């Protein structure tokens, strides 16, 4: 079966009705999941909340083992397609895309994102449930693809490499150095941005003024990228606060034809907490 990166609610429903091997992953909060969710979905909130220090090999290994356990317990063995969703692509800060990134980093072969999220499923008038399934645990096939995750050391090294685009996709107040995070202006010890970065606010990659945001057409995404000097043949390191909005933007760029897009997964949450790392402040 061909696995599409983005699938519609109707396509997911059709897969369910055909009995295709699926594991549907709900990344929303446990309280939202308990009220109602897509039938058969498993709640894995850690996809959004898990934070790491990318400079420590033992921490990366723990990330790999922790998610191999969580995803294996959800029923993923390599044969099933993982379909990930959040509430909407903007409300959840791109957490379904963060899930897609994590699964691809762990080497999982079949991963799709529900385009438009749970709100799109509801809008399509497809039934929901409060019933919690009991999955059969499987052995998760861990085949780490470290090339798609940027570490702190790799980001620092890239500052002297003009061939690597450093893309900041945080909200405007974070980019301007007025706030350190989406969770409060002083959540992190330092405000600012990574030196030499260009900025595209992550919302720009999605259809504006929509109650159910979806990604823009590829040609519009390419136009936005060109405005900051980005070309599809370039290597792009993306960062945000903890890799969610970066993953969201990486999906948009991938859909538009960018081949080498990598996620600085630990992002500003890590960078700002290390006083030895350089930052830019003030008006860009």
N, C-alpha and C positions, 0 to 999 in steps of 0.2 A: 504494500500500500504506500502510495506517495504521501509524504508528510509535509504539509504546508506549514510555513512559519506562522502565519496568521490565519485563523479559521473563524468563520461566522457561527453564530448560535445555531442556525439551521444545519450547517455542515456538521457541527458537533452532535446535534440530535440525530442526524442521519447515521453517523458512525455508531452511536449507541444502539440505534434500532437494527443495524446490520450485525450487531454483536461483535464488532471489531474489538480487539484487546486494548483497553484504555485504562489509564489511571488519571482521574481528574483531580487536580490539586487546587484547593481554595486557599488563597494567601491572606484572606481578611482576618480580622480579630476573631477570637473564639466566640465572643458574644454575638457578633454579626452572623457567624456561621451557625450558631445554635438556633437562631430565629428561623432561618431558611437558607437553603443552598441548592446548587444543582444536584439532582439525584445521582448518588454514587460518589460524590466528591469527598475527598479527605482533606481535613484542615491541617495545613503545615504553616503556622504563623512564623516559625523561625526563618523562613525564606526572606522575610522582611526585617526581622529584628536582629539577626546574627551579625555581630561585629568582630573584626579581626585586626591584628597588627601584622601587616604583610611582610615585615622585615624578619620575622621569626619563623624558621622552617617548621618548628614543632607546632606552631599555631596553625600554619597552613595544613599540616598533616592532620591536626585535630579537626579542622573544618571539613576536610575530605572524609574522615571517618565518621564524624557526626552526621553529615548529610547522607553518606552511604547507608547508615543505619536508619535514618528517618525515611528515606526514599525507598529503601528495601522493605521496611515495615509497611509502607503504603502500597506495596505490591509491584514495584518496578524491577524487572529482571533483564531488560534489554529487548524483550519481545513486544512489550506494550508501548503504546504511544502515550507520553505524558502530555496532558493538556492543562495549562495553568491559567488561572484567572484571578483578577482583583475586582474591586467594586467598579471603578472606571479607570481609564489609563491616566487620568490626572489626579483623581482623589487619592489613589493609593500610592502616589509618588513613583509609579512605574514598578511596583513590587512584583507584578507578574513577569515583567521583563527581567527583573533581577533573578527571578526563579529560572527563567529560560537560560540566563547567563550561567547560573550556578550549575545547572544540569549539563550544559555544554562544556563547562570547565571540568566537570567530573567525567566527561566523555560519553554522556548518554546520547544514543544515536537518534532517537525519535522524540522530538519536543515541538509542541505547538502552543501558541498563545491565543486565548479567546479574544478576538478583536472587539473592542468596545466593553469588555468585561461583563460582570454580572448584570449591570444595568441593561446592557444590550440583550442579554438572555431574557430578562423580565419584559423588555419592550417587545420582544418577539412573541410574547404570550405563551412561552413554553413552560410546562409545569415545574415547580420547585418543591422542595421537601424539607422537613426538619429531621427526618430519619438519619441516624448516623450509621454508616456502613461499618462492617468489620472485615477489613481486607485480609487476605492471606499473605503473610510475610514471604518475601522472596530474597534471593541473594543479589544485591545490586552490583552491576558490572563496573567496577571503578577503574577507569582508564584516563587519568588526569591529563588534560590539555593545558599545560601551564602557559602556553604562548598567548592565550587570549586574556590573561590576567596580568596587569601591570603592578609591580611591587613598588614600594617607596624608593628603593635604590634605583630601579629602572626609570622611574619618573624623574628623579634627581639627575641621573645621567643624561636624560633626554633634553634637559634645559640648554645644553651646549650643542644640540643637534637640530639645525634648522630644517632638516628633512622630516622631522617628526612634528606633527601638529598637536599642540596641547590644547584641548577643547574643554572649556568650563561651561557647564550647562545648568548651573545653579540659578536660583531666582535672582532678580535684579539687585535686591538689597544685600544679598550675599556677595555677589560679584563686585559691588561698589564698596564693600567693606563696612557696611552699616550693621550687618548681622553675621553671626558666625555659623548659623544653621537654620533649618526650617523649624526647629524646636525651641527657638528663643535666641535673642541676639547675642547673649553671653554664654550659650551652652558650651562652646569651646573657648579655650584661652586666648586665641588670636583670631582676628578678622583680616580679610584680604583675599588674595588670589595667588596662584602659582605663577611665578615670573614667566613672561612671554606667552601666556595663554591667550587664546582668542575666546570670544564669548558668543554663544547662541543660547538664549533662554529656552529650556526644554519644551515649554508649551508651544513654541513656534513651529515645531514639527507636526503638530496636530491641528485638525480642523478647528478654527476659532468659533467661539460663541455657539458651541454645540452642547446639548444636554448629555450626549453620549460621545465623547471625543474619540476620534479615530485618526490614524496617521494620514498626513497629506499625500497626494499623488507624488510619485517619484520625481517628476520634473520640477515640482514646487520645492521639494526638499533639496534637490541639486541647486536650485536658484538661491536658496537661503545659504547653503554651504559655500557657494561661490562668493557671496557677499563678504565673507570673512577670509577669503583666499584658500578655501579647501577644495581639493580635487579628488575624484574617486580613486586615483592611482596612488595617493599618498597614504602613509601610515598615520593613524590618528589615535592618540591616547586621550580618553575621555574621563573626566572626573566630575563629581558632585559632592554630596556629603558622605554617603555610604554606598555608592554604587548603584542605586535604584534608578534615579533620573538619568544617570550615565547609561545604564542598560537600556532604558527606554529610547534614548537618542541613538544608541548603537543599532537598535532594531530598525529605526527609521532610516539611518544611513545605509544599513545593509540592504534594505528594500530598494534603496535608490542606486545601488551598484557599488558602494564602497566595499573593498575587498579586505582591507587590513585595519579593522577597528578594534581597539583593545580597551578594556575597562580597568581603570585604576580603582579597584573595588573598595579599598579602605578610604580613599578620597580625603576630603578635607577633615574628616573626623580624626584621621591619623596625622596628616600633614601639619595641621595647626597645633597639635599637641607636642610636636618635637621642635623645641626652640632653636635647634641647630639648622633647621631647614629654612631656606629663604622664602620670603613672601613679598608681594607688592601691596602697597596700601595707597589710599587716596584716590583721586579721580583717574580712571584709566587713560 
